[in-house]
Amino acid sequence: MTYQQIEMMTAHRPLPPVANAVFALAVTVLAWEQRQQTRRALKRLDAQRLVDIGLSQDQARAECKKVFWQA
């Protein structure tokens, strides 16, 4: 489930404050997990695939070195 889908689910009825805080935390954790998965996949790409997506090996390496909470 993407962040946009989750936001659309709650757009019609606002959540109580505590539920909103828990929801925001869950969305943040999901974003962190998605970043980590994306960086793992990026790490597995060879040089030609990196060229295909418009990244240099140095750019990919720099992205893969970031920790999950860094955007």
LOTI-263149 format. One record per residue (C-alpha): residue in three letters; x, y, z negated; residue number from 1. Coordinates in steps of 0.2 Angstrom, whole numbers, plus 5000, padded with zeros to 4 digits. Layout:
% residues N
ALA | X | Y | Z | NUM
...
This chain:
% residues 71
MET | 5000 | 5000 | 5000 | 1
THR | 5007 | 5017 | 5005 | 2
TYR | 5007 | 5033 | 4995 | 3
GLN | 4995 | 5041 | 5007 | 4
GLN | 4983 | 5026 | 5005 | 5
ILE | 4983 | 5027 | 4986 | 6
GLU | 4980 | 5046 | 4987 | 7
MET | 4965 | 5044 | 4998 | 8
MET | 4958 | 5031 | 4986 | 9
THR | 4958 | 5044 | 4972 | 10
ALA | 4954 | 5060 | 4982 | 11
HIS | 4935 | 5058 | 4980 | 12
ARG | 4935 | 5056 | 4961 | 13
PRO | 4948 | 5064 | 4950 | 14
LEU | 4956 | 5052 | 4937 | 15
PRO | 4956 | 5056 | 4918 | 16
PRO | 4973 | 5064 | 4912 | 17
VAL | 4980 | 5048 | 4905 | 18
ALA | 4975 | 5037 | 4920 | 19
ASN | 4982 | 5051 | 4931 | 20
ALA | 4999 | 5050 | 4922 | 21
VAL | 5000 | 5031 | 4924 | 22
PHE | 4995 | 5032 | 4942 | 23
ALA | 5008 | 5045 | 4945 | 24
LEU | 5021 | 5034 | 4937 | 25
ALA | 5015 | 5019 | 4947 | 26
VAL | 5017 | 5029 | 4963 | 27
THR | 5034 | 5034 | 4959 | 28
VAL | 5040 | 5016 | 4955 | 29
LEU | 5032 | 5011 | 4972 | 30
ALA | 5042 | 5024 | 4981 | 31
TRP | 5058 | 5019 | 4972 | 32
GLU | 5055 | 5001 | 4977 | 33
GLN | 5052 | 5006 | 4995 | 34
ARG | 5068 | 5016 | 4996 | 35
GLN | 5078 | 5002 | 4989 | 36
GLN | 5070 | 4989 | 5002 | 37
THR | 5074 | 5002 | 5016 | 38
ARG | 5092 | 5004 | 5010 | 39
ARG | 5095 | 4985 | 5009 | 40
ALA | 5088 | 4983 | 5027 | 41
LEU | 5099 | 4998 | 5033 | 42
LYS | 5114 | 4989 | 5025 | 43
ARG | 5111 | 4974 | 5036 | 44
LEU | 5111 | 4983 | 5053 | 45
ASP | 5125 | 4981 | 5064 | 46
ALA | 5134 | 4996 | 5073 | 47
GLN | 5123 | 4994 | 5089 | 48
ARG | 5107 | 4994 | 5079 | 49
LEU | 5112 | 5010 | 5070 | 50
VAL | 5116 | 5019 | 5086 | 51
ASP | 5098 | 5013 | 5092 | 52
ILE | 5090 | 5022 | 5077 | 53
GLY | 5102 | 5037 | 5079 | 54
LEU | 5113 | 5035 | 5064 | 55
SER | 5132 | 5033 | 5063 | 56
GLN | 5140 | 5020 | 5052 | 57
ASP | 5146 | 5034 | 5040 | 58
GLN | 5128 | 5041 | 5038 | 59
ALA | 5121 | 5023 | 5035 | 60
ARG | 5135 | 5020 | 5022 | 61
ALA | 5131 | 5036 | 5013 | 62
GLU | 5113 | 5032 | 5013 | 63
CYS | 5116 | 5015 | 5006 | 64
LYS | 5127 | 5021 | 4992 | 65
LYS | 5112 | 5031 | 4985 | 66
VAL | 5103 | 5024 | 4970 | 67
PHE | 5085 | 5021 | 4971 | 68
TRP | 5079 | 5037 | 4963 | 69
GLN | 5089 | 5048 | 4975 | 70
ALA | 5079 | 5054 | 4990 | 71
